[in-house]
Every structure is written in C-alpha cells, then in structure tokens.
C-alpha cells in the first residue's frame, strides 16, 4: 500500500466525523459540501488505485 492509498483511507475514516461535527456546530452548507466532496473523492481514489494495481 503506497502513501496515496494510506492518505485516502485516512480521509475516508475521518471525513464522516468531520462532516457530522461541522453540521452539528452549524457550519455553512458550503463547508459541509466541501468535506463531503473530499470524502467521496478519497473513496473513489481508493478503488481507482486498487483497480490499477490488480493484475
């Protein structure tokens, strides 16, 4: 597993907590959408790297 995959996994693990925390604090909807975009992008990134490494 390379660094980019590890970073994507960390983002996937911690983004839902950041999204919920931002929403619970009453953050702007733009901030919540930005965090959600990071979560989805990193989630897709994991699968793209996994597909690339499969024989």
SEGUMAR-377996 format. One record per residue: residue number from 1; residue in one letter; x negated, y negated, z of N, C-alpha, C in turn. Coordinates in steps of 0.02 Angstrom, whole numbers, always signed. Layout:
N
[site NUM, 'a', [X, Y, Z], [X, Y, Z], [X, Y, Z]]
...
***
This chain:
55
[site 1, 'x', [-43, +58, +0], [+0, +0, +0], [-45, -62, +0]]
[site 2, 'x', [-34, -107, -46], [-77, -166, -50], [-48, -223, -9]]
[site 3, 'x', [-84, -278, -9], [-64, -336, +32], [+3, -365, +12]]
[site 4, 'x', [+16, -368, -52], [+79, -398, -75], [+138, -356, -53]]
[site 5, 'x', [+132, -290, -56], [+186, -247, -33], [+197, -255, +42]]
[site 6, 'x', [+142, -259, +80], [+149, -269, +152], [+183, -335, +168]]
[site 7, 'x', [+165, -387, +131], [+196, -452, +141], [+271, -450, +125]]
[site 8, 'x', [+288, -417, +70], [+359, -410, +52], [+398, -372, +104]]
[site 9, 'x', [+368, -320, +132], [+402, -281, +184], [+412, -323, +246]]
[site 10, 'x', [+361, -362, +266], [+368, -405, +324], [+423, -457, +313]]
[site 11, 'x', [+426, -486, +253], [+479, -534, +239], [+547, -501, +242]]
[site 12, 'x', [+552, -440, +215], [+617, -405, +217], [+638, -389, +288]]
[site 13, 'x', [+590, -374, +331], [+607, -356, +400], [+628, -418, +440]]
[site 14, 'x', [+594, -474, +431], [+607, -532, +473], [+655, -583, +444]]
[site 15, 'x', [+668, -581, +379], [+714, -630, +349], [+785, -626, +376]]
[site 16, 'x', [+814, -567, +385], [+883, -568, +412], [+888, -602, +480]]
[site 17, 'x', [+836, -595, +522], [+837, -629, +587], [+831, -704, +578]]
[site 18, 'x', [+790, -726, +531], [+783, -797, +517], [+847, -825, +488]]
[site 19, 'x', [+880, -787, +444], [+942, -810, +414], [+996, -817, +468]]
[site 20, 'x', [+1002, -766, +511], [+1052, -769, +563], [+1037, -825, +613]]
[site 21, 'x', [+973, -832, +631], [+955, -885, +678], [+968, -954, +650]]
[site 22, 'x', [+952, -964, +586], [+966, -1028, +555], [+1040, -1042, +551]]
[site 23, 'x', [+1079, -991, +535], [+1151, -1000, +530], [+1181, -1013, +599]]
[site 24, 'x', [+1157, -978, +650], [+1183, -986, +717], [+1167, -1056, +745]]
[site 25, 'x', [+1109, -1084, +727], [+1090, -1150, +751], [+1127, -1205, +713]]
[site 26, 'x', [+1161, -1188, +661], [+1197, -1238, +622], [+1153, -1271, +569]]
[site 27, 'x', [+1108, -1232, +541], [+1064, -1260, +489], [+1105, -1276, +427]]
[site 28, 'x', [+1076, -1318, +384], [+1109, -1335, +321], [+1117, -1272, +279]]
[site 29, 'x', [+1169, -1270, +240], [+1182, -1212, +198], [+1125, -1203, +147]]
[site 30, 'x', [+1092, -1257, +127], [+1036, -1252, +80], [+978, -1212, +111]]
[site 31, 'x', [+966, -1224, +175], [+913, -1187, +209], [+929, -1113, +214]]
[site 32, 'x', [+991, -1097, +229], [+1012, -1027, +233], [+1007, -994, +165]]
[site 33, 'x', [+1026, -1029, +113], [+1021, -1002, +45], [+948, -991, +26]]
[site 34, 'x', [+903, -1037, +45], [+832, -1029, +32], [+805, -966, +66]]
[site 35, 'x', [+822, -956, +129], [+800, -897, +165], [+828, -833, +134]]
[site 36, 'x', [+891, -836, +113], [+922, -778, +80], [+886, -762, +15]]
[site 37, 'x', [+867, -814, -22], [+830, -805, -84], [+762, -772, -72]]
[site 38, 'x', [+728, -792, -19], [+664, -760, -2], [+675, -686, +14]]
[site 39, 'x', [+728, -671, +50], [+743, -602, +69], [+756, -560, +6]]
[site 40, 'x', [+797, -584, -38], [+815, -546, -98], [+754, -539, -143]]
[site 41, 'x', [+715, -592, -151], [+655, -589, -193], [+605, -539, -167]]
[site 42, 'x', [+593, -538, -102], [+546, -490, -75], [+572, -419, -79]]
[site 43, 'x', [+637, -411, -71], [+667, -344, -76], [+659, -317, -146]]
[site 44, 'x', [+671, -359, -196], [+662, -338, -266], [+588, -326, -280]]
[site 45, 'x', [+545, -367, -251], [+473, -359, -260], [+447, -291, -237]]
[site 46, 'x', [+473, -266, -183], [+452, -200, -158], [+468, -147, -210]]
[site 47, 'x', [+527, -148, -239], [+546, -98, -287], [+507, -105, -352]]
[site 48, 'x', [+493, -166, -372], [+454, -176, -434], [+384, -148, -425]]
[site 49, 'x', [+352, -161, -369], [+285, -135, -357], [+286, -60, -351]]
[site 50, 'x', [+338, -33, -320], [+343, +39, -312], [+351, +73, -380]]
[site 51, 'x', [+392, +45, -424], [+401, +72, -491], [+336, +69, -531]]
[site 52, 'x', [+300, +14, -522], [+238, +5, -559], [+186, +57, -539]]
[site 53, 'x', [+185, +77, -476], [+135, +123, -452], [+154, +196, -462]]
[site 54, 'x', [+216, +209, -480], [+236, +279, -491], [+206, +305, -556]]
[site 55, 'x', [+184, +367, -556], [+154, +394, -617], [+204, +406, -673]]
***
